[in-house]
Amino acid sequence: MRLPICLLVALLVLGVFVSPVATRTFDITHDLAAYYPLNGNTEDESGNHNHAALVGPVWGMNMCARPKSALQFYPQGHSYMVADTKPLSPVPGEIEALTLAAWIYPTRMDDTRIIVDKFNPRTQDREFRFALQNGKLRFIWAAVNEKADAEDCDFIESANALKINRWHHVAASYQRGKAILYVNGEEVAAKATRDWPIYEANADLQIGGNGVEDSGFFNGKIDDLRVYTRALEVSDIQVLAARPCQ
């Protein structure tokens, strides 16, 4: 009887190490609201048909030196990408959780340099903005207050500026009560927030600028832009930040 018992114990131990929980990996498509790999086109590959159009930028090389695999935004600005996106949340007017992630190569970082902006020019309502502010990563959002009759703006910003003329993976996550910024898979800022959802105003998703203001246009390259309707964990962000050509 000793051998079967030992064998059973060995199998149980082995089961711990190969169980589905222990080997579970990040589902890169779960709650993906919009995904723009930017490989020569501006189609949304999330399956939600939030396809975009270009106003100015041209195609350039990505970090893997592949041509037509990243958007190159003009040094003089006034170029952007715009998508007439569907509501990001099933709850009208409220986004419970959000993650924005992209690869960026900034060539100018003075003033405001927009990565992603969700702004309604007709009503002048902004849902959120993810940008560089004098080189520092900044995420701004409008939150619906507890009475649901007004919006309050809040923001989080990194302590240090990014390096110019270098590829960075950047991400911002928001869950009611907490906002976090990441650079190259590392947390660079965290902030406790009010337990309010982000205001949703049915605004267009705009990349590299918002097409309305005369300033704030991104200078450099943007690639592999993702919008999730959940707050990704740090391990998930690190999966996205893993460089594909190394």
Phi, psi and chi 1 to 4 in degrees:
 res  aa     phi    psi   chi1   chi2   chi3   chi4
   1 MET       -  -20.2  -66.7  -64.1  -67.4      -
   2 ARG   -65.5  -41.4 -177.2  173.1  -60.7  175.6
   3 LEU   -64.4  -47.7 -178.5   58.7      -      -
   4 PRO   -59.9  -38.2  -25.9   36.3      -      -
   5 ILE   -64.6  -43.0  -68.0  174.3      -      -
   6 CYS   -63.3  -40.0  -67.9      -      -      -
   7 LEU   -64.0  -40.9 -179.5   59.9      -      -
   8 LEU   -62.7  -42.8  178.1   60.7      -      -
   9 VAL   -62.3  -41.8  171.2      -      -      -
  10 ALA   -62.5  -41.1      -      -      -      -
  11 LEU   -67.2  -37.8  -70.8  173.9      -      -
  12 LEU   -64.2  -42.3  -71.6  173.5      -      -
  13 VAL   -62.9  -43.2  171.7      -      -      -
  14 LEU   -62.2  -37.2 -179.5   60.9      -      -
  15 GLY   -62.3  -33.1      -      -      -      -
  16 VAL   -61.9  -39.8  170.5      -      -      -
  17 PHE   -81.1  -19.9  -70.8  102.2      -      -
  18 VAL  -114.8   13.0  -61.4      -      -      -
  19 SER   -66.2  154.9   68.2      -      -      -
  20 PRO   -58.0  -34.1  -24.3   33.4      -      -
  21 VAL   -65.7  -42.3  173.1      -      -      -
  22 ALA   -70.2  -27.4      -      -      -      -
  23 THR  -106.1    9.2   58.2      -      -      -
  24 ARG   -62.4  135.6 -176.8  175.9   58.3 -168.1
  25 THR  -117.7  166.1   57.4      -      -      -
  26 PHE   -67.3  125.1  167.8   44.7      -      -
  27 ASP   -84.3  105.3 -177.9   -5.1      -      -
  28 ILE   -70.1  -12.6 -153.8  166.2      -      -
  29 THR  -105.3   -9.5   63.6      -      -      -
  30 HIS   -67.4  124.3 -179.9   49.9      -      -
  31 ASP    60.5   30.2  -70.8  -30.8      -      -
  32 LEU   -85.1  109.1 -174.1   60.1      -      -
  33 ALA   -84.2  -33.9      -      -      -      -
  34 ALA  -153.6  139.6      -      -      -      -
  35 TYR  -144.7  120.8  171.1   39.9      -      -
  36 TYR  -120.2   94.3  -55.5   98.3      -      -
  37 PRO   -68.2  -20.6   15.5  -22.4      -      -
  38 LEU    58.3   46.2  -59.4  174.9      -      -
  39 ASN   -98.8   68.4  -68.2  -33.5      -      -
  40 GLY    84.0    0.3      -      -      -      -
  41 ASN  -151.4  171.2   63.6   67.2      -      -
  42 THR  -114.7   30.0   57.0      -      -      -
  43 GLU   -76.1  144.3  -67.0 -176.0   -0.2      -
  44 ASP   -84.6  117.4  169.8   24.5      -      -
  45 GLU   -99.7   19.9  -64.3 -167.3    9.2      -
  46 SER   -81.2  -15.1   71.0      -      -      -
  47 GLY    93.2   -0.2      -      -      -      -
  48 ASN   -97.4    0.1  -65.4  -45.3      -      -
  49 HIS    60.9   35.5  -53.7  -72.0      -      -
  50 ASN   -90.1   58.4  -66.6  -47.0      -      -
  51 HIS   -69.3  151.1  -55.2  -49.1      -      -
  52 ALA  -120.0  169.4      -      -      -      -
  53 ALA  -129.0  151.0      -      -      -      -
  54 LEU   -95.8  140.7  -63.6 -178.0      -      -
  55 VAL  -128.4   79.1 -176.5      -      -      -
  56 GLY   113.6  -49.8      -      -      -      -
  57 PRO   -65.7  158.3   23.6  -33.2      -      -
  58 VAL  -117.3  171.3  -62.2      -      -      -
  59 TRP   -88.8  137.9  -65.8  103.5      -      -
  60 GLY  -135.2 -176.1      -      -      -      -
  61 MET   -79.1  145.4  -74.9 -171.2  177.2      -
  62 ASN   -91.7 -169.7   67.8   -1.0      -      -
  63 MET   -66.8  -18.5   73.9 -168.2   75.4      -
  64 CYS   -94.5   10.9  -53.7      -      -      -
  65 ALA    62.1   31.0      -      -      -      -
  66 ARG   -93.3  126.1  -63.2 -175.7 -175.0  124.7
  67 PRO   -69.2  153.9   25.0  -33.3      -      -
  68 LYS    53.4   41.3  -62.7 -175.6   69.0  174.5
  69 SER  -129.4   17.6  -65.2      -      -      -
  70 ALA  -160.8  155.1      -      -      -      -
  71 LEU   -89.3  129.6  -81.3 -178.5      -      -
  72 GLN  -103.5  117.5  173.2   74.1   60.5      -
  73 PHE   -96.8  136.6  -66.8   85.6      -      -
  74 TYR   -60.4  143.6  -64.0  139.9      -      -
  75 PRO   -59.5  -32.4  -24.8   34.5      -      -
  76 GLN   -83.4   -1.3   65.6  -91.4   30.3      -
  77 GLY    81.7 -161.2      -      -      -      -
  78 HIS    58.1   39.5  -64.0  -82.9      -      -
  79 SER  -138.7  139.8   60.1      -      -      -
  80 TYR  -161.3  172.7   59.5   98.1      -      -
  81 MET  -121.9  140.4 -176.1  176.1   98.1      -
  82 VAL  -135.3  138.2   58.0      -      -      -
  83 ALA  -129.7  130.4      -      -      -      -
  84 ASP   -83.4   83.7 -176.6   11.4      -      -
  85 THR   -80.4  151.8   54.9      -      -      -
  86 LYS   -74.0  163.2  -58.5  173.6 -177.2   63.9
  87 PRO   -54.1  138.7  -27.2   35.1      -      -
  88 LEU   -83.4  -13.3  -62.2  178.6      -      -
  89 SER  -128.7  144.5  172.9      -      -      -
  90 PRO   -70.6  -17.8   25.0  -34.1      -      -
  91 VAL   -90.0  115.8 -179.9      -      -      -
  92 PRO   -56.2  125.9  -23.6   33.7      -      -
  93 GLY    82.3    1.0      -      -      -      -
  94 GLU  -138.2  131.5  -61.5 -178.1    2.3      -
  95 ILE  -111.1  111.3  -58.3  172.9      -      -
  96 GLU   -71.6  -37.3  -65.7  -70.1  -36.8      -
  97 ALA  -150.5  154.7      -      -      -      -
  98 LEU  -158.7  142.2 -179.7   73.5      -      -
  99 THR  -135.3  131.4  -60.3      -      -      -
 100 LEU  -114.0  134.7  -53.6  171.4      -      -
 101 ALA  -145.8  142.7      -      -      -      -
 102 ALA  -164.0  160.3      -      -      -      -
 103 TRP   -95.0  134.3  -76.9   96.9      -      -
 104 ILE  -133.3  150.6   64.5  170.9      -      -
 105 TYR  -132.3   86.6 -175.3   95.7      -      -
 106 PRO   -77.0  134.9   26.9  -31.3      -      -
 107 THR  -111.3   -4.4   55.8      -      -      -
 108 ARG  -153.3  131.9 -177.7  175.1  175.4 -179.9
 109 MET  -131.2   13.2  -62.6 -163.5  -64.5      -
 110 ASP   -74.6  151.6   59.3  -49.9      -      -
 111 ASP    60.0 -146.1 -159.0   16.2      -      -
 112 THR   -98.2  131.2  -58.2      -      -      -
 113 ARG  -128.9  102.3  -60.2  -64.2  161.3 -171.9
 114 ILE   -73.4  130.0  -64.0  170.6      -      -
 115 ILE   -93.1  -57.3  -57.2  168.0      -      -
 116 VAL  -135.1  135.7 -178.6      -      -      -
 117 ASP  -136.1  132.8 -158.1   16.4      -      -
 118 LYS  -117.1  100.2 -152.5  160.6 -171.5  -59.2
 119 PHE  -138.2  134.1  176.9   72.3      -      -
 120 ASN  -101.6  104.5 -170.7  -31.1      -      -
 121 PRO   -68.0  -21.7   24.6  -33.5      -      -
 122 ARG   -73.0  -40.4  -64.5  177.0  -64.7  -82.8
 123 THR  -104.2   -7.6   61.6      -      -      -
 124 GLN    63.8   26.3  -62.8  -64.9  -59.5      -
 125 ASP   -93.8  132.0  -73.5  -33.3      -      -
 126 ARG  -111.4  131.4  171.3  166.5  -73.6  110.7
 127 GLU   -86.6  -51.9  -60.6  176.9   22.9      -
 128 PHE  -161.0  161.4   53.6   79.1      -      -
 129 ARG  -142.5  134.2  171.3 -177.5  -79.4 -175.6
 130 PHE  -119.4  120.0 -169.5   32.9      -      -
 131 ALA  -155.2  171.7      -      -      -      -
 132 LEU   -97.3  132.7  -64.6  176.4      -      -
 133 GLN  -119.8  103.3 -173.7   66.7   38.2      -
 134 ASN    52.3   40.2  -66.2  -42.4      -      -
 135 GLY    90.7  -16.1      -      -      -      -
 136 LYS   -89.6  144.3  -63.6 -179.9  179.5 -179.9
 137 LEU   -75.8  131.0 -160.1   61.0      -      -
 138 ARG  -137.1  136.2  175.8 -179.3  -76.1 -169.1
 139 PHE  -122.6  123.4  175.8   50.7      -      -
 140 ILE  -117.4  139.3  -55.5  171.2      -      -
 141 TRP  -144.0  156.6   65.9   93.2      -      -
 142 ALA  -104.6  124.6      -      -      -      -
 143 ALA  -109.5  140.4      -      -      -      -
 144 VAL   -79.6  126.2 -177.4      -      -      -
 145 ASN   -74.9  178.4   68.4   15.0      -      -
 146 GLU   -65.6  -22.0   68.8  -87.2    9.1      -
 147 LYS   -89.5   -8.4  -63.6 -179.6 -179.0  178.7
 148 ALA    57.7   29.7      -      -      -      -
 149 ASP  -120.3    5.2   61.0    1.4      -      -
 150 ALA  -161.4  166.6      -      -      -      -
 151 GLU  -121.8  138.6  -61.0   80.3   47.7      -
 152 ASP  -115.2  133.8  -72.9   -6.0      -      -
 153 CYS   -89.4  144.5  -73.6      -      -      -
 154 ASP  -143.4  165.7 -159.7   -6.2      -      -
 155 PHE  -154.5  162.6   75.9   94.0      -      -
 156 ILE  -134.0  143.5 -177.7  173.1      -      -
 157 GLU  -139.8  143.8 -175.9  176.0  -87.3      -
 158 SER   -72.2  155.0   64.4      -      -      -
 159 ALA   -75.9  -32.2      -      -      -      -
 160 ASN  -116.8  152.5  -60.5  -44.1      -      -
 161 ALA   -79.7  153.0      -      -      -      -
 162 LEU   -76.0  164.7  -85.0   64.1      -      -
 163 LYS   -82.2  137.6  -59.5  -66.8 -174.9 -177.8
 164 ILE   -80.2  153.8 -161.5  167.9      -      -
 165 ASN    56.6   44.7  -62.0  -37.2      -      -
 166 ARG  -151.2  144.3 -176.7  179.4  -59.5 -179.3
 167 TRP   -74.5  135.8  -78.1  104.0      -      -
 168 HIS  -134.9  142.0  -57.6  -88.1      -      -
 169 HIS   -94.4  125.5 -174.3  -92.1      -      -
 170 VAL  -123.8  147.1  -65.0      -      -      -
 171 ALA  -151.4  148.9      -      -      -      -
 172 ALA  -132.0  130.8      -      -      -      -
 173 SER  -123.1  146.1   73.9      -      -      -
 174 TYR  -136.7  126.9 -179.7   86.8      -      -
 175 GLN  -129.8  138.9 -178.5   75.2   53.1      -
 176 ARG   -45.6  114.0  -67.8  176.2   56.2  148.7
 177 GLY   106.8  -10.5      -      -      -      -
 178 LYS  -157.9  139.0 -170.5  172.1 -173.7  179.1
 179 ALA  -128.0  141.7      -      -      -      -
 180 ILE  -138.2  141.6  -54.5  176.4      -      -
 181 LEU  -112.9  144.3  -65.6  177.9      -      -
 182 TYR  -131.0  143.4  -58.9   89.1      -      -
 183 VAL  -131.2  122.8  175.5      -      -      -
 184 ASN    53.3   40.5  -61.4  -34.1      -      -
 185 GLY    82.0    0.6      -      -      -      -
 186 GLU  -111.1  137.2  -60.6  -67.2  -30.6      -
 187 GLU   -68.1  127.0 -178.9 -178.7  -52.6      -
 188 VAL  -115.8  -11.4  -64.7      -      -      -
 189 ALA  -163.7  144.2      -      -      -      -
 190 ALA  -142.9  144.8      -      -      -      -
 191 LYS  -147.0  131.4  179.4  177.3 -179.3  177.8
 192 ALA   -75.5  133.2      -      -      -      -
 193 THR  -123.0  173.1   69.9      -      -      -
 194 ARG   -68.7  150.6  -68.4  170.0  174.7  168.0
 195 ASP   -81.0   64.0 -172.3   20.2      -      -
 196 TRP  -125.0  149.3  -62.4  -12.8      -      -
 197 PRO   -79.0  162.6   29.3  -34.4      -      -
 198 ILE   -76.3  137.0  -65.3  176.2      -      -
 199 TYR   -68.7  135.0  171.6   61.6      -      -
 200 GLU  -116.9  123.2 -173.8  163.1   39.2      -
 201 ALA  -117.4   20.5      -      -      -      -
 202 ASN    55.4   40.7  -62.8  -39.1      -      -
 203 ALA   -87.2  157.7      -      -      -      -
 204 ASP   -70.4  148.6  -67.4  -19.6      -      -
 205 LEU   -90.7  121.0 -172.8   73.1      -      -
 206 GLN  -124.1  134.6  -60.2  176.3   85.4      -
 207 ILE  -117.1  129.1  -66.3   87.0      -      -
 208 GLY    84.8    0.8      -      -      -      -
 209 GLY   160.3  179.7      -      -      -      -
 210 ASN  -121.4    1.4   65.3   25.3      -      -
 211 GLY    72.3    1.5      -      -      -      -
 212 VAL  -115.9  -51.3  178.5      -      -      -
 213 GLU   -78.4  155.9  -60.6  171.8   -7.9      -
 214 ASP   -88.6    1.9  -68.1  -30.4      -      -
 215 SER  -136.5  175.3   61.4      -      -      -
 216 GLY    92.4    1.3      -      -      -      -
 217 PHE   -71.0  140.7  -68.4   94.2      -      -
 218 PHE   -72.0  143.8 -168.9   81.8      -      -
 219 ASN  -119.0  121.6  -76.2 -178.9      -      -
 220 GLY   128.0 -147.0      -      -      -      -
 221 LYS  -123.1  148.1  -62.0  177.7 -174.9  179.5
 222 ILE  -130.2  139.4  -62.8  176.9      -      -
 223 ASP  -146.3  154.5 -167.9   16.8      -      -
 224 ASP    50.0   63.4 -158.7   68.1      -      -
 225 LEU   -88.8  131.5  174.0   67.8      -      -
 226 ARG  -131.1  143.1  -60.6  167.7 -175.1  -94.8
 227 VAL  -126.7  119.0 -179.9      -      -      -
 228 TYR  -112.2  145.9  -71.8   88.7      -      -
 229 THR   -98.3   42.3   51.8      -      -      -
 230 ARG  -153.5  160.3   63.6 -175.4  169.1  107.9
 231 ALA   -88.2  110.2      -      -      -      -
 232 LEU   -68.4  148.0  -61.3 -172.8      -      -
 233 GLU   -76.6  163.8  -59.0  -69.0  -21.9      -
 234 VAL   -60.6  -35.7   60.5      -      -      -
 235 SER   -65.2  -33.7   57.1      -      -      -
 236 ASP   -67.8  -44.2  -57.8  -24.7      -      -
 237 ILE   -60.3  -38.8  -61.3  -67.1      -      -
 238 GLN   -66.6  -32.8  -71.6  170.1  -12.0      -
 239 VAL   -62.5  -45.5  170.4      -      -      -
 240 LEU   -66.9  -30.6  -64.2 -179.5      -      -
 241 ALA   -84.4   -6.1      -      -      -      -
 242 ALA   -67.3  121.2      -      -      -      -
 243 ARG   -68.4  128.1  -65.1 -173.2   58.7  164.1
 244 PRO   -72.4  -16.3   26.9  -35.1      -      -
 245 CYS  -114.3   26.7   44.0      -      -      -
 246 GLN  -123.1      -  -75.8 -169.7  -15.6      -
